[in-house]
């Protein structure tokens, strides 16, 4: 049976929302993987939920040819059928366990598995169930390069219709044949995320050029209409007899002749015609919808340190696990350094960051540190502090948040925000203090793709030093020039290599 999935005039809105999220949406998803990209709140997860039948349209219909399996972003609970998958001896189960590095002994100890192990298990069970449609939400959060490649290879083997929501541009580009962009009116574009976005940006640029051209035309017409109205007013004054003497019979005859011939009203008629063209040009201008572009211009010169060296330390070893230590060579961080901290999951990146932060001899307000995860209570405390800032300082913070792609209106007065939005707020809080060093652990986790790109663009212009621990190779390649790589060994030691 051929797989098919289509949205037919689907309208959907959440309770309490003023407008529907989707209005008469029509989409057809072909066999293969389709990426779904857009900002927070644009409806990415909603598309997955509608496809999987977890949400029902207000009107319209979602048509699907067979079973749908949905893999949510969280992995708190083992997937349905996990124990059966681990004990199965059929060829597909054996192949998936081997391909994704899944141990049959993982049954019954889900709480002790790492996030990467849980995510690989979740995807393996989903593939083993052989659905017609597989919908996956953010599969690569917290995964190192090895685990990501294992996952990508397994997903490439899927023969049905795949829907993928991810902030991982490399995964989207390598896996997806087309991309659904949720930015304004939903549009399906060919190619992975990078190709689809280039097409969208090119169209935006063309639209901006058209807007500028039509704006110039509207201004030219308005100026000409104003000139002709002035000319008509002068003509009105000339054909008035009030300024003529009673015995000026020749002057009165000329005015009467102009009125009879119609020449006296020509300027007024031309002005009226132009007024109509001006109205039409202004309406054409109003009909052009241009997406907002945030200018990243909030960095100040004081964010470049007044000293050449921010940190130095002699070689030493630190414990990163009960049975393993990390050997660290002599380290120096200079004021212009852009450092990528890399290594597989569990190598000790976060431990090294915590150790460095403890040793730094810099003023506290000159350091911005963003940890990998922030618990809910800490998040609420930070947002409560933000909302207690002075009006001027809150304005500075929210200006930066806006440049990073989040709406200040949604954040001001709110203490319950998403992890991605909280990261932007925390970065903004540090930036307004003109930091000398920014330290971020997995900065792209929890961010949607537009937010990742906004953060990338912002950090590209950053005048201060940066230490970024991330598995996002594209993000690091643009922003860093030095690599600190933690290399694992079998002798109970890991080693930090500086390149």
C-alpha positions, 0 to 999 in steps of 0.5 A: 500500500502506498503511503500518503499523508495530506492536510485538507482545508485544516483549520486549528486553533488552541482554546483561548487563542484569538486567531486560529494557528492554521486556517484552511491549510492544505499540504501533501507530504510525499514519501521520504523525510520532510523537515518542519522549521519555524520559530517557537509558537509557529506550529511545528509540534502542532503539525506533528500532533495533527498528523499523529491524531493527537489533536483534531482539526477544528475543521477540515481533515487529515488523511493518512494511509496507515499507522502513525508513530510519534516520538516526542522530544522528552524521554521520561518514560520508555517507549511502548513495546520497549521490552518486546523490542529488546527480547525480539529475535526477528531480523529487524530488531537485531539490525536496529539494536546493532545499528543504534548500539542498544544493549538488551540489558537496558530493560528495566533500568530506563531511569539509569540510561543517558538521554542519548541512550533513551533517544536511540531506544525511542527511535529504534522502537518506532522504526521497529513498529514499521509505521506508514508515518513517523513524526519525530520532535527534536531527536538530537538534543544532547547527542554527541557526534557519534550518536547523531550519526548513528541516529541519522543512518537509522532514520535514512533507512525509513521507507515511509513518510517522515516528519522531522522537527529539529534545530539540527541543520546538518540533520535536516539538510542531509535527511530531508527532501523538502522543508515546510517553513512556518513563517507567516503563510506555511510554505513547502519548499524543495530541499533541506533547511539550508536550500529552503531558507536560501530560496525564502531569503532570495524571495524576501530580498526580491520582495524588499526590492519590489517594495522599495521600487513601489514606494519610490513610485508612490512617492513620485506620484504623490509629489506629482499629484501635489504639484498638479493640485497646486497648479489647479489652485492657481488656475482657479484663482486665474479664472475667478472674476473677483480680481477684475475691474468691472469694465475689464470686458476682455479679461472676463471674455477670456475666462468665459471662453476658457470655461466653455472650452473646458481648458480651465478645468484641465489641471484639476482633472489631471490632479484628480486622476493622479489622486486615484493612481496614488491611492492605487500605488499605496494599496499595492505597497500595503499589500506587500508583506515583508518579514521582519529582520532583526539588526544585531547592533547591541555590542558595546566597545567595553565588551573587549577586555582592558587586559590581554590575558583573561585566564591562565592556569598550569597543567593539572588533572581533575576528576570527571567520574568515579573512575576517570580523570581529565588531564589538562595542559597549561591553558591560556584564554586571551581577550579575543579567543573564540574557543570550541570545547568538544568531545563525546557525551560524558567526556567531561566538558561540563565538569571542565567548564565548572572548574574553569569558572571556579578558577577565573579571576575576573569581576563577576559582572564581566562573565556571562555563563549559561549552563546546559540545563536550568531547572524550573524553579531557577528559571522562575527566579531569574524571570522574577528578577528580570521583571523587577529591573528598572524600566531602563534596564528592562528595556535594554534587556528586552531590546537584545531579546528582541534582536535574538528573535523573541517577543518582549511582550510575551516575556515581560511580566511572565515567569514561566518561559521556555528553556530557549527563551530563558537562554536568550534572557540570560544572555541579554542580562549578561550582555548589558553588563559589557562582558569580557568572557561568554561561556555557554554549555550546549547553547543551541539546545532548546532553540528553534532554528531561527533562534539558533541563527539569530544567536549565531549572528549575534555572537559572530559580532561579539568583541569579547572572548568566548568558550562554547561547548557544543555538538553543533559543528556548523555553529562552532565552525562559524564562531570559533578558531581554537578547539579544546578537544577532550579525547577519551582513553581506556586507561582511566584518563581523558586528555584535553588537546588544544588545537 
